[in-house]
Amino acid sequence: MGERIRGHEWFKIREQVMERDDWQCRNCAEESNLVVHHIVPISNHGTNQLTNLVTLCRQCHRAAHNHRSGIENGSSSELPSRKIFTEGTISTVCRSTHHPLHLALIVIIIKTGIGVGEICNLDLQDVTLKNDSSNTLPELSGPGLQIRYGGDIPYNNRRERRESTVIPVDSELEHVLLRWLAIRPDHPDTDSLFVKTKEKWGERIDPSTVRYVFEKIGRDHGLYSENNEMENLTPVSLRYFFKERFGGRPAHREYILGRRTRSDIDVSSFEDDYRNNILKIFG
């Protein structure tokens, strides 16, 4: 039977496991509150080999231990899976969300699947919309946005992303962004696309604020549970929604999510494929 490793040695193993698992829960793809879990516990002759270790978020980690206890007690239960919301539910949420910032945060994930930190990194210069001849993305013929990779950005990219990514902006997202920009606080110290509208007015939005907005929207629509995070409306659940509902080529979807580079896709058809197949949520 193996022995429980602690201290610096365990820290090194933990880093190896999380790096292998792309710094996300292998069950639900959550990217925060991560732990390393022994598949076969040390108390049951498990080892500290990498093959016996897996990255889980705390919610799935608790569920795994409950599952183990159930087996020992003669019952069993599956690990929870992330809820994929219906198009009708998402459309209802969007139509009844009236705050321009809140709606923009929801719709940008529905349309692109980008991470919370990447949303917070967006500057005004990263987005080109109609009638904006001073700011263009040469890779696209129409409106779009750029997810910068590395360099001088406030928050980390998603672990999967390997280079800067250019994503088309469809008419629905463009309308939502223009509505937000019409009331966006004009703070002299930031050119962030999304800024705070209450405390620290006009400062760059941060991940905790984005998650607070989602919790509020979830509660307002009965899509938030204190006891089951996997059922909640969250940025992760909307990323899953994008992955499931994008009707274009899988390679283009993977490029948008950062899992492929631009050299891996058919650049000539990418923009049209996106615009023709992205889900319409306002009818």
N, C-alpha and C positions, 0 to 999 in steps of 0.2 A: 504493500500500500504506500502511496506517496505521502509526502508531508506538506503541510501548508507552508508556502513560501511567503516571507514578508520582507519589508524594507526595500533596499535598492534592487535586489535581484528580482523581486516581484514587479517592481516598477518597470524594469527593462522588458520582462516578458509581456506585461500589460501593453506597453507601447507597441511591441511586435504584433500582438493580436489585433489591436485596434487599427494599426496601419494595414495589416492584411485585409481587414474587413471594411476598409475605406472609411473608417471613423463614423460608422453608423450602425444602428441596431440591425442585426441580420434578420430579425423577424418583421419589424415594422418600418425600418429605414429612418427612424428618428435619429437626429444628430446631436442631441443634448442629453445630459444626465446618463452617460454611458458607464457601464461596468463590464468586467470580464467574468464570465460564468463558466464554472466547471460542468461540462455535460454529464459526465459520470463523477459524482462527488468524491472527494478525498476519503470520506468516511465509508465509501462503498468500493474501495480499491481503485479509485480514479487516480490519474496522474496529472502532472503539470506540463505535459507535452502539448505543443501547439494544437495538435489534432483533437485534444480533449477540451479545448478552450474556445469560447465564442463571445463576440461582443453583443451585449443586449442593453437596451435602455432599462431604467429602473422599473418601469411598469411591466415590461416583459420578463424581467428578472424575477420580480415578485410572483408573476404568474407561473414561471417555470418552477419555482420552489413550491407553490401551491399544487401544481401538477404532480410534482414528485411526492408530496405528502399524500395526495389522493391515491397514487399508486400504492404507497405503503399501507394505506387504509382500505385498499380493495376497490377504489374507484379511480376514475381518470377524467381529465378534462383537457381540451386542446388549448394551446397558446392562443391568446386573442389575436385577431387579425384586424387590420386597419379598415374602417368602414369607408366604402366608396359611395359617395352621395349620388343621387339621381340627378339627371339634368333638370328635372322639374324643381327639385329642392334648391339647387344652385341658382336657377333663374329666379325663384321666389325670393331668396336671400338678396340677390343683387337688386331686384326691382324695389325691395322695401328698405334698402340701405340708402339713406339720403345724404349723409355727410360725405362731401366730395373726396376727402382724404381716405376715409374708411372704404368707400366703394373702389377707389383706385387701387388700394392695397389688395383687395379681394380679386379684382378683375385681372391685375397684372400677373398674379400667380395662376389663375385659371387659364390664361392665354399663353403663359410661357413656362410655368413650373419652376421658376428660378427660386433660389434660396433666400431666406430672410436677410442674411448679411449682404447678399448681392443687391437686394432691393434698397437697403440702407446706403450702399455704396454709390447708387446712381446719382450722377450730377446732371444739371440741365443740359450740358453739352453732350451727354450720352444719349439723348433722345432727339430725334428729328421728326417733326410733325408737318402737316400740310402748311403751305404758305411760309415756310421757314427756310428761305434760301441761304441764310447765313450759317446754317448748321446742317450738314448733310453727311450721310454715311455712304461712301462710294460703292460699297458692296451691294447696296439695294437701290432699286429705282423708285421706291415709295417710302412711306414712313417706317421708322424702325428704331430700335434701341440697341445699345452696345453694353455687354457685360464685360467690364474690364477685368483682366486677370493679373494678379500679382502687383508688384510695384507699390505706388503710394495710394493705397486704398484703406479706408478705416477698418473694415471688417474682412475676415477671411472669405475666400470663395468656397463654394461647396467642394468637398474633397475630390469629387469625380472630375471636376473641371480642370482642363490642362492648358487652355489658352483662352484669349479673349473671344467672345462669341457675339455675333451680330444676329438679331432676331427681328423679323418683320413685325410691325404693329398694324393690326387690322382696324377696320373702321370703328368697331365697338370700343376697343381699348383706346384708340385715338380720341374718341368723343369723351370718354371718361377722364383721360389725362388733360384734355383741354379744359374741361369743367373744373378740375382741380387747380390747374395753373391760373385760372381766372381769379381764384381767391387765395392762392398761395401767399403766405406772409413773405414780404420782401426784406430779408435780413441781410445787412451788409457784410456779415462775416461768413456766409456760406452760400454756395451755389448748388447745394443739394437739391435734387428733384423733390424729395419728400422731406418736409420739415414739421416740427411739432406745432400744434395749434393751441395748446394750453400751457402747462408748466414749461419753462424754458422756451417760450414762444419764439418761433423762427429758427431754432437750432436744428441741425441735422437729426432726423429720426434715428432711433436706435432699435436693436432687436427686441428689447423688453417692451418698448412701446408698441411695436407691431404685434407682439403676442398678446398684449393687453387689449388691443383693438379687436383681435380675433376672439378672445374670450368674451368680450362685451357683445359682439355680434352673435356669437354662439348662444349666449344666455338669452339675448333678446328673441331668438328664433327657436328656443327649445332644443338647441343642438350642443348643449354643454352639460356634462355630467361630472360631478366631483369624484365619482367612484369608477368611472371607466373612460380614461383619456382616449382610448381607441375609437370611441363613438363620437368624439368631439369634432366640431369644425375648427380646424387648425391649418396653418400653412402647409404642414406635411400632408394632411388629408386632401388639400387642394392640389398639391403636386401629384398625388396619386390620381386625382380626378383628371388632370391634364394628360398624364401618361395613358390612362384608360380611354379617354374620349378623343384624343387627337387622331384625326382620320387620315393624315398624310403618311408618307413613307416612314417606316420605322427608323431608317438611318437618319432622316431629318429630325425626327423626335429626339433621338439619342444625341445628335449634335446640339440641339437646343438645351438639353439637360446637362451637357458638358461631357458626355461619355464618349464622344467622337470628336475628332478635329475637323476643321474645314476641308482638309485634304481628303477626308474619308467620304465626302458626300458629293452628289451631283450638283455643283454650284449653279449651273445654268437653269435647273428646274426647281431649286430650293424655294425661292420666294413665291413663285406661282403655286407650288404645291402647298405651302403653308397657308396662303391667303384663300385658296379654294377649299381647304379642308379643316381649318380651325373651327371649333364649335361656336355657333352663334347662341348667345344666352339671352338676348333681348328680342328674339323673334325675327 
